[in-house]
Amino acid sequence: MKKKINLIIIAMEEELNEVLPLLNDYQVNHDDLGTYYTFSKNEEDYLLILGKVGKVATGLTLGKICERYEVKKIFNMGTAGTFKDDIDVGDVIIASVVQYHDVDVTGFNYALGQIPSNPPYYTFNHPSINVEELNKESNFKVYLGKVISGDTFITLNNVNKIDKEILQDALCGEMESGAVAQVSYILNIPCVIIRTISDHVYKKDNALDMDQNIKLASHNGAMVLLRLL
């Protein structure tokens, strides 16, 4: 019988390193999954792992863990670039919608962004998440909104390649949440996707901003993550 756990998957070490100091106690594990961390909170068991960057690496890690454990819930935390001028670096997006921006099977009459046998986009209802309460407790803003995902670090130079309809109501873009959302949908596992803003896509050289802001952004995301466990 598989052990039941809640999974936290994070792409980058810089992001992971902002979560670990916030945990009261955790165990470090090394086996065929690599290095991962286990802890308990509010009578729930958690496994925290570095999934690495991109959809394939994330999907592979999720598959390995779901083979070994009965995953009750997936939490995915990371950083992202925003498309909105009124969203600041350090603000946090909790995904209500995730959509691929780099999938095109329209030749077979699927919607742009839709994977066959999947919906055009993935929706998440979070009745237990009180955004107003999170905003009262934070010195940054927390939003519920749409995240777009693909194997592209989005910049001023390539943002025009994204379909305008997909881009229109998106709050931010990043590289892993599509894989998390798709696995969550296929395996029917509840999922919470958290993205903190590290840069503004329409600002020149936003990759440099991302490097400079990743610690702050990751810390804010970690704070929200721990409040939701």
C-alpha positions in Angstrom: 0.0 0.0 0.0 1.4 3.4 -1.0 2.1 6.0 1.7 0.0 9.1 1.4 1.8 12.4 1.1 1.4 15.9 -0.1 3.9 17.0 -2.7 5.7 20.3 -3.0 7.6 20.6 -6.3 10.0 23.6 -7.0 12.1 24.2 -10.1 15.2 26.1 -8.9 17.5 25.8 -5.9 17.2 29.5 -5.2 13.5 29.0 -4.7 13.9 25.9 -2.7 16.4 27.6 -0.4 13.8 30.1 0.7 11.4 27.4 1.8 13.7 25.3 3.9 14.6 27.9 6.6 10.8 28.4 7.2 10.3 24.8 8.2 10.5 24.0 11.9 12.0 20.6 11.3 12.6 18.4 8.2 14.5 15.3 7.2 16.9 15.1 4.2 16.6 12.0 2.1 18.8 10.6 -0.7 17.7 7.7 -3.0 16.7 7.1 -6.6 14.5 10.2 -6.5 17.6 12.2 -5.8 17.7 14.6 -2.8 14.3 15.5 -1.2 13.0 16.7 2.1 10.1 15.4 4.2 8.3 17.1 7.1 5.0 17.2 8.8 2.7 20.1 9.4 -0.9 20.3 10.8 -0.9 16.5 10.9 -0.1 16.1 7.2 3.0 14.6 5.7 4.8 16.5 3.0 7.5 15.7 0.5 9.5 18.7 -0.9 11.6 18.1 -4.0 13.5 20.0 -6.7 11.8 19.2 -10.0 14.3 21.3 -12.1 13.4 23.7 -14.9 11.0 23.0 -17.8 7.9 20.9 -18.5 9.7 17.6 -19.2 11.9 17.7 -16.1 8.8 18.6 -14.0 6.6 15.9 -15.5 9.3 13.3 -15.1 9.7 14.1 -11.4 5.9 14.1 -10.8 5.6 10.7 -12.6 8.3 9.1 -10.4 6.8 10.4 -7.2 3.2 9.4 -8.2 4.5 5.9 -8.9 5.9 5.6 -5.4 3.4 7.5 -3.3 -0.3 8.2 -3.2 -0.2 12.0 -3.7 -3.0 13.7 -1.9 -2.3 17.3 -3.1 0.4 19.0 -5.3 1.8 22.4 -4.4 4.0 24.0 -7.0 5.9 27.2 -6.1 8.2 29.3 -8.2 8.9 32.6 -9.9 7.5 34.2 -13.0 7.5 37.3 -15.2 4.4 39.5 -15.2 2.7 41.1 -18.2 1.0 43.7 -16.1 2.4 47.1 -15.1 0.4 47.3 -11.9 1.7 44.0 -10.5 5.0 44.5 -8.7 8.1 42.4 -8.2 7.5 40.4 -5.1 3.7 40.1 -5.6 2.3 36.6 -5.6 -0.1 34.9 -8.1 -2.1 31.9 -7.1 -3.3 30.3 -10.4 -7.0 30.0 -11.1 -6.2 29.1 -14.7 -3.2 27.6 -16.3 -2.8 27.5 -20.1 0.0 26.5 -22.4 1.3 29.2 -24.7 3.5 26.9 -26.8 1.1 24.2 -27.8 -0.6 24.2 -31.3 -2.7 21.3 -32.4 -5.2 23.5 -34.2 -4.6 21.5 -37.4 -6.8 18.8 -35.8 -9.5 21.3 -34.6 -8.2 21.7 -31.1 -8.1 25.1 -29.4 -4.8 26.9 -29.4 -3.0 25.8 -26.3 -4.9 22.6 -25.9 -3.3 19.1 -25.6 -5.4 16.3 -27.1 -7.6 14.5 -24.5 -7.2 17.6 -22.2 -9.2 20.8 -21.8 -8.2 24.0 -23.6 -6.9 25.2 -20.3 -6.8 24.0 -16.7 -9.0 25.6 -14.0 -8.5 25.6 -10.3 -11.1 26.5 -7.7 -9.6 27.3 -4.3 -12.6 27.8 -1.9 -10.3 27.4 1.2 -7.8 30.1 0.1 -8.7 33.6 1.4 -6.8 36.1 -0.7 -8.1 39.0 1.4 -6.7 37.4 4.5 -3.4 36.6 2.8 -3.1 40.3 1.7 -3.7 41.5 5.3 -0.9 39.3 6.5 1.6 40.4 3.8 3.6 43.4 2.7 3.1 42.4 -0.9 -0.1 41.7 -2.9 -1.6 38.3 -3.6 -3.7 37.7 -6.7 -5.8 34.9 -8.1 -5.5 34.8 -11.9 -4.3 33.2 -15.1 -0.7 31.8 -15.5 0.6 30.8 -19.0 3.3 28.2 -19.3 5.8 27.0 -21.9 9.4 26.1 -22.4 10.3 29.7 -23.0 11.8 32.4 -20.7 9.6 35.2 -22.0 11.2 38.5 -22.8 10.6 41.7 -24.8 12.2 40.0 -27.8 9.9 36.9 -27.9 6.6 37.9 -26.2 5.1 38.8 -29.6 5.3 35.1 -30.6 2.5 34.4 -28.0 -1.0 34.4 -29.3 -2.7 37.7 -28.2 -5.9 35.9 -27.0 -3.8 33.7 -24.7 -1.8 36.6 -23.5 -4.7 39.0 -23.0 -5.8 38.0 -19.5 -2.6 36.3 -18.3 -1.0 37.8 -15.2 2.3 36.0 -15.6 4.3 33.5 -17.6 6.7 30.7 -16.6 8.0 27.2 -17.5 6.6 24.5 -15.3 3.0 25.1 -14.2 1.6 23.6 -17.5 3.2 20.2 -16.7 2.0 20.4 -13.1 -1.6 21.3 -14.2 -1.7 18.6 -16.8 -0.5 15.8 -14.4 -2.9 17.1 -11.8 -5.7 16.9 -14.3 -4.9 13.4 -15.7 -4.4 11.9 -12.2 -7.2 13.9 -10.6 -5.0 15.3 -7.9 -5.9 18.7 -6.3 -3.3 21.3 -7.1 -2.2 24.7 -5.9 0.2 26.7 -8.2 2.0 29.7 -6.7 4.1 32.1 -8.7 5.9 35.2 -7.4 6.9 38.0 -9.7 10.6 38.4 -10.3 10.5 40.6 -13.4 8.4 42.5 -15.9 8.3 40.9 -19.3 8.0 44.2 -21.2 11.1 45.7 -19.5 14.4 45.5 -21.4 16.8 42.9 -20.0 14.3 41.4 -17.7 16.5 38.3 -17.3 18.9 40.5 -15.3 16.0 41.7 -13.1 15.0 38.1 -12.6 18.5 37.2 -11.3 18.5 40.2 -9.0 15.0 39.6 -7.6 14.8 35.9 -7.3 15.7 35.7 -3.6 13.0 38.3 -2.7 10.4 36.7 -5.0 11.2 33.2 -3.7 10.9 34.3 -0.1 7.5 35.8 -0.7 6.3 32.7 -2.5 7.6 30.5 0.3 5.7 32.6 2.9 2.4 32.2 1.0 3.1 28.5 0.5 3.7 27.8 4.2 0.4 29.7 5.1 -1.5 27.4 2.7 -0.2 24.1 4.2 
